[in-house]
Amino acid sequence: MRTVLSNKETQKLQHIAIIMDGNGRWAAKRGMPRSLGHKKGAERVKEVVQAAGELGVKYLTLFAFSTENWQRSPDEVNDLMDLLRQYLKSEITELQENGVRIMFIGEREMLPADIRALMKQLEVETQNNKKLTVCIALSYGSRQEIVHAARKLATLAKRGDIKPDEIDTKVFADMLYTQEIPDPDLVIRTSGEQRLSNYLLWQIAYAELYFSEVLWPDFDRAELEKIIENYNKRERRYGKA
């Protein structure tokens, strides 16, 4: 059995972002419909959130559904929305007990009205929790986020609320969906794929990357601990010698 990492060992790792990939392939390998792979993946979220909190991670951002995912078959999208509804309704008690704050980033207007209402309710009810902030990227695309931020700044400049030469990286970052949380220190992608898929492109400029061969429904605490151990051996120089 793997040794549980202490909070001291993970204190320099504040924010982990995960691209949860491989649900469909996990189901296909077992002759199951993709919907069962997504269900198993949703169950895995619960374990990873608990593990992250116990390991001292303060922020966990999960890529749940991209703007590109709307192009999937209507049946699969409907299954994913039903699974999301179930999660939003069922997890509030445990989130509160574990001190988890939930926030969402993405193009909310693309989601069904009842899901938007559940998202807002969950954000409000957990807003004072301090142990771990879980940021769920839902109907999210980084390029769209950057365009949205540029439009906000253009509007402010047009109104005279800000001068063009006052716009710097901090001002721009404050226009992003993630303005309330620090940038990720570590990005994990599961399933062996080695691409970022339009995920937090601005925010991960200096993040460490780790590509795990494990399909998301099989991703567990042991794999997370192994990755954190790998991260702790790295030297982050931010362009310095």
TAHU-V57251 format. One record per pair of residues at least 24 apart in sequence whose ideal C-beta (glycine too) atoms are under 10 Angstrom apart, sorted by the first residue. I is the first residue (numbers start at 0). J is the second residue. D is the distance in Angstrom with one decimal. If there is no record, write none. Layout:
i/j/d
I/J/D
I/J/D
This chain:
i/j/d
0/221/8.3
1/219/9.9
1/220/7.9
1/221/4.8
1/222/9.4
1/223/9.9
1/224/5.5
1/225/7.4
1/228/9.1
2/224/7.9
2/228/9.4
3/50/9.2
3/53/7.6
3/54/7.6
3/220/8.3
3/221/10.0
3/224/7.2
4/50/9.8
4/53/9.1
4/54/5.5
4/55/8.0
4/220/9.9
4/223/9.2
4/224/5.5
4/225/9.9
4/227/6.0
4/228/7.1
4/231/8.5
5/54/8.5
5/55/7.8
6/53/8.7
6/54/7.2
6/55/3.6
6/56/9.4
7/55/8.1
8/54/8.3
8/55/8.1
8/224/9.6
8/227/7.6
8/228/8.1
8/231/6.4
9/51/9.2
9/53/9.8
9/54/5.1
9/55/4.4
9/56/6.3
9/57/9.6
9/224/9.3
9/227/5.9
9/228/9.6
9/230/8.8
9/231/7.6
10/55/6.1
10/56/9.8
10/57/9.5
11/55/9.9
11/184/7.8
11/230/8.8
11/231/7.4
11/235/8.9
12/51/9.9
12/54/8.5
12/55/7.9
12/56/6.4
12/57/9.0
12/58/10.0
12/183/9.8
12/184/5.3
12/185/6.2
12/207/9.2
12/226/9.9
12/227/6.2
12/230/6.0
12/231/7.2
13/55/9.1
13/56/7.2
13/57/5.1
13/58/6.2
13/180/9.4
13/181/6.0
13/182/9.3
13/183/8.7
13/184/5.8
13/185/9.4
14/56/7.4
14/57/6.8
14/58/3.9
14/59/7.5
14/60/7.0
14/132/8.8
14/134/8.9
14/177/9.7
14/180/6.9
14/181/5.5
14/182/6.8
14/183/4.6
14/184/5.3
14/185/7.5
14/186/9.7
14/202/9.0
14/203/10.0
14/206/8.5
15/47/9.3
15/51/6.6
15/54/9.4
15/56/5.6
15/57/9.5
15/58/7.4
15/59/5.5
15/60/7.4
15/61/9.3
15/183/6.6
15/184/7.1
15/185/5.0
15/186/7.8
15/187/6.6
15/206/9.4
15/207/10.0
15/209/9.5
15/223/8.2
15/226/8.5
15/227/8.1
15/230/8.7
16/58/8.5
16/59/7.8
16/60/4.2
16/61/7.8
16/62/7.4
16/134/8.3
16/136/8.4
16/177/9.7
16/182/9.0
16/183/4.0
16/184/8.7
16/185/7.2
16/186/4.8
16/187/7.3
16/188/9.4
16/198/7.3
16/199/5.9
16/202/7.7
16/203/6.8
16/206/7.2
17/44/9.3
17/47/7.4
17/51/9.3
17/59/7.3
17/60/7.2
17/61/5.4
17/62/6.7
17/63/9.8
17/136/9.8
17/183/9.3
17/185/9.0
17/186/7.5
17/187/4.7
17/188/7.5
17/189/7.3
17/198/9.5
17/209/9.7
17/211/9.3
17/215/8.4
17/218/8.3
17/223/9.0
17/226/9.7
18/60/9.8
18/61/8.6
18/62/4.7
18/63/10.0
18/65/9.4
18/136/9.2
18/186/7.2
18/187/7.1
18/188/4.1
18/189/6.9
18/190/8.6
18/192/8.0
18/194/8.8
18/195/7.5
18/196/6.3
18/198/5.7
18/199/9.3
18/210/9.3
18/211/9.9
18/215/8.8
19/43/7.7
19/44/7.4
19/47/8.7
19/61/6.0
19/62/6.1
19/63/6.9
19/64/9.8
19/136/9.9
19/187/9.0
19/188/8.7
19/189/6.3
19/190/8.8
19/214/9.7
19/215/4.5
19/216/9.2
19/218/7.7
20/62/8.3
20/187/9.9
20/188/6.0
20/189/5.1
20/190/4.1
20/191/8.5
20/192/5.6
20/194/9.6
20/196/8.1
20/210/9.8
20/211/9.3
20/213/10.0
20/214/7.7
20/215/5.9
20/218/9.7
21/188/9.4
21/189/5.4
21/190/3.2
21/191/7.9
21/192/8.1
21/211/9.3
21/212/9.5
21/213/7.7
21/214/3.3
21/215/4.6
21/216/6.9
21/217/8.0
21/218/8.3
22/79/9.5
22/189/9.5
22/190/8.7
22/214/7.5
22/215/5.7
22/216/6.0
23/71/9.5
23/75/8.5
23/190/9.5
23/214/9.3
23/215/9.9
24/190/6.5
24/191/9.3
24/192/9.8
24/214/5.9
24/215/9.3
24/216/9.3
25/189/9.9
25/190/8.4
25/213/9.8
25/214/4.4
25/215/7.1
25/216/4.4
25/217/6.8
26/214/9.5
26/216/8.1
28/214/8.1
29/216/9.7
32/74/9.6
32/75/9.3
32/78/8.6
33/71/9.1
33/72/9.1
33/74/9.1
33/75/6.0
33/78/7.6
33/79/9.4
34/74/8.3
34/75/7.3
34/77/9.4
34/78/4.3
34/79/8.3
34/81/8.8
34/82/7.9
35/78/9.5
35/216/9.2
36/214/8.5
36/215/8.6
36/216/6.2
37/75/8.1
37/78/6.5
37/79/6.0
37/81/9.8
37/82/5.8
37/83/9.7
37/215/9.6
37/216/8.8
38/78/8.6
38/81/9.9
38/82/6.2
38/85/9.0
38/216/8.8
39/214/9.5
39/215/8.5
39/216/4.0
39/217/8.7
40/82/8.9
40/189/9.4
40/214/8.7
40/215/4.9
40/216/5.0
40/217/9.7
40/218/8.7
41/79/9.3
41/82/5.5
41/83/8.3
41/85/8.0
41/86/5.8
41/90/9.8
41/215/9.8
41/216/9.2
42/86/9.7
42/216/7.8
43/189/9.5
43/214/9.6
43/215/6.1
43/216/5.6
43/217/7.9
43/218/5.8
43/219/7.5
44/86/7.7
44/90/9.1
44/133/8.7
44/135/8.9
44/215/8.9
44/218/9.6
45/86/8.8
45/89/9.9
45/90/7.4
45/93/7.8
45/94/9.9
46/218/8.5
46/219/6.3
46/220/6.5
46/223/9.1
47/133/9.6
47/187/9.8
47/215/9.2
47/218/6.6
47/219/7.8
47/220/7.5
47/222/9.2
47/223/6.3
48/90/9.1
48/93/9.2
48/94/8.4
48/97/7.9
48/99/6.5
48/101/9.7
48/131/7.1
48/133/5.8
49/93/8.7
49/97/6.8
49/99/8.9
49/131/9.1
49/220/8.2
50/219/7.9
50/220/4.1
50/221/9.2
50/222/9.7
50/223/5.5
50/224/7.8
50/227/9.8
51/99/9.4
51/130/9.9
51/131/6.2
51/133/8.1
51/220/9.1
51/223/7.1
51/227/9.5
52/97/6.1
52/98/7.4
52/99/6.7
52/130/5.5
52/131/4.2
52/133/8.9
53/97/9.2
53/130/9.5
53/131/9.2
53/220/8.4
54/131/9.8
54/220/8.4
54/223/7.4
54/224/7.2
54/227/6.7
55/130/9.6
55/131/9.2
55/227/9.6
56/130/9.9
56/131/6.7
56/132/9.6
56/133/10.0
56/184/9.3
56/185/9.3
56/223/9.0
56/227/8.3
57/129/9.1
57/130/8.2
57/131/6.4
57/132/6.7
57/180/8.9
57/181/8.4
58/100/9.5
58/102/9.7
58/131/7.4
58/132/5.0
58/133/8.0
58/134/6.7
58/177/9.5
58/179/9.8
58/180/5.3
58/181/6.6
58/182/9.5
58/183/7.7
58/184/9.0
59/99/9.0
59/131/6.4
59/132/7.3
59/133/5.1
59/134/7.1
59/135/9.3
59/183/9.4
60/102/9.2
60/104/7.9
60/132/8.8
60/133/7.8
60/134/4.2
60/135/7.7
60/136/6.3
60/139/9.7
60/177/7.7
60/180/7.6
60/182/9.9
60/183/6.4
60/186/9.0
60/198/8.9
60/199/7.1
60/202/8.5
60/203/9.9
61/133/6.8
61/134/7.3
61/135/5.4
61/136/6.7
61/137/9.1
62/104/10.0
62/105/9.7
62/134/10.0
62/135/8.5
62/136/4.7
62/137/8.9
62/139/7.0
62/141/9.9
62/186/9.5
62/188/8.8
62/195/9.6
62/196/7.6
62/197/9.4
62/198/5.2
62/199/8.1
63/103/9.0
63/105/8.7
63/135/5.2
63/136/6.1
63/137/5.1
63/138/8.9
63/139/8.0
64/105/7.7
64/109/9.7
64/110/8.8
64/135/8.8
64/136/7.7
64/137/5.1
64/138/5.8
64/139/7.3
65/105/8.5
65/106/9.9
65/136/7.7
65/137/9.0
65/138/7.6
65/139/6.0
65/140/5.8
65/141/9.3
65/143/9.7
65/196/6.7
65/197/6.5
65/198/7.6
66/105/7.5
66/106/6.0
66/109/7.3
66/136/10.0
66/137/9.9
66/138/5.9
66/139/6.5
66/140/3.7
66/141/9.4
66/142/8.8
66/143/5.8
66/144/9.5
66/197/7.6
67/139/9.8
67/140/6.7
67/196/7.8
67/197/6.9
68/137/9.8
68/138/8.0
68/139/9.5
68/140/9.5
68/196/10.0
69/106/9.3
69/109/6.7
69/110/9.9
69/138/7.4
69/140/10.0
77/111/9.9
80/110/7.8
80/111/6.3
80/113/9.4
80/114/6.5
81/114/9.9
83/110/8.5
83/111/9.3
83/114/6.1
83/117/8.3
83/118/8.9
83/135/9.3
83/137/7.5
84/111/8.5
84/113/7.2
84/114/6.2
84/117/6.8
86/117/9.2
86/121/9.5
86/135/9.4
87/113/9.5
87/114/7.1
87/116/9.4
87/117/4.0
87/118/6.6
87/120/7.9
87/121/5.8
87/135/9.7
88/117/6.6
88/120/9.5
88/121/9.2
90/121/8.0
90/125/9.8
91/117/9.6
91/120/8.2
91/121/6.4
91/124/6.1
91/125/7.5
94/121/7.7
94/124/8.4
94/125/5.6
94/128/7.2
94/131/9.4
94/133/8.0
95/124/7.3
95/125/6.7
95/127/9.7
95/128/6.9
96/128/9.8
97/128/8.1
97/130/6.6
97/131/7.5
98/125/8.9
98/127/9.4
98/128/4.7
98/129/6.0
98/130/3.2
98/131/6.7
99/125/6.4
99/128/5.6
99/129/9.4
99/130/6.4
99/131/5.0
99/132/7.6
99/133/5.7
100/124/9.7
100/125/4.8
100/126/6.3
100/127/7.6
100/128/4.2
100/129/7.2
100/130/8.1
100/131/7.1
100/132/4.6
100/133/7.0
100/134/9.0
101/125/4.9
101/126/8.7
101/128/8.3
101/131/9.8
101/132/7.9
101/133/5.4
101/134/8.0
101/135/6.8
102/126/8.4
102/132/6.5
102/133/7.5
102/134/5.0
102/135/7.4
102/176/9.0
102/177/9.1
102/179/7.1
102/180/7.7
103/133/9.7
103/134/7.4
103/135/5.1
103/136/7.8
103/137/5.4
103/138/8.9
103/139/8.7
103/176/8.6
104/134/6.1
104/135/7.5
104/136/5.3
104/137/7.4
104/138/9.2
104/139/5.7
104/141/10.0
104/144/7.5
104/175/8.4
104/176/3.7
104/177/6.1
104/178/9.8
104/179/9.6
104/180/9.3
104/199/9.0
105/135/8.2
105/136/5.7
105/137/4.6
105/138/4.2
105/139/3.5
105/140/7.8
105/143/8.5
105/144/8.1
105/176/7.1
106/137/8.7
106/138/4.6
106/139/7.0
106/140/7.4
106/143/6.3
106/144/8.7
106/147/8.4
106/176/9.5
107/137/7.8
107/138/6.8
107/139/9.8
107/176/9.9
108/138/8.5
109/137/9.4
109/138/4.7
109/139/10.0
110/137/7.1
110/138/5.5
114/138/9.5
132/179/8.3
132/180/6.3
132/181/9.9
134/176/8.7
134/177/7.0
134/179/8.7
134/180/6.1
134/183/9.7
134/199/9.8
136/176/8.4
136/177/9.2
136/198/7.1
136/199/7.6
139/176/7.7
139/197/8.3
139/198/7.7
139/199/8.7
140/196/9.1
140/197/4.8
140/198/8.4
140/200/9.5
141/175/9.2
141/176/9.6
141/195/8.1
141/196/8.9
141/197/4.9
141/198/5.8
141/199/5.7
141/200/4.0
141/201/6.8
141/202/8.1
141/203/9.0
142/197/5.8
142/200/7.1
142/201/9.8
143/176/9.9
143/197/8.2
144/174/9.2
144/175/5.9
144/176/5.6
144/177/8.3
144/197/9.2
144/199/8.4
144/200/8.4
144/201/7.6
144/202/9.2
145/171/8.6
145/174/9.1
145/175/7.6
145/200/7.1
145/201/6.0
147/174/7.7
147/175/8.2
147/176/7.9
148/172/8.3
148/173/8.6
148/174/3.6
148/175/5.2
148/176/8.5
148/178/9.2
148/201/8.3
149/174/7.8
150/174/8.9
151/175/9.5
168/201/8.9
168/204/9.3
171/201/7.8
172/201/7.1
172/202/7.9
175/199/9.2
175/201/6.4
175/202/7.2
176/202/9.5
177/201/8.5
177/202/5.7
182/206/6.9
183/207/8.8
183/208/10.0
184/230/7.5
184/235/7.8
185/209/6.5
185/226/7.5
185/227/7.8
185/229/9.2
185/230/5.2
185/233/9.1
185/235/9.9
186/210/9.3
187/211/6.1
187/213/9.8
187/218/8.5
187/222/9.0
187/223/8.1
187/226/5.9
187/227/9.7
187/230/9.3
188/215/9.5
189/213/5.6
189/214/6.3
189/215/4.6
189/216/9.1
189/217/8.4
189/218/5.3
189/222/8.4
190/214/5.1
190/215/6.5
190/216/9.8
190/217/9.5
190/218/9.1
204/237/9.5
205/235/7.1
205/236/9.1
205/237/5.5
205/238/8.0
206/235/9.1
207/233/5.7
207/234/10.0
207/235/6.7
209/233/9.6
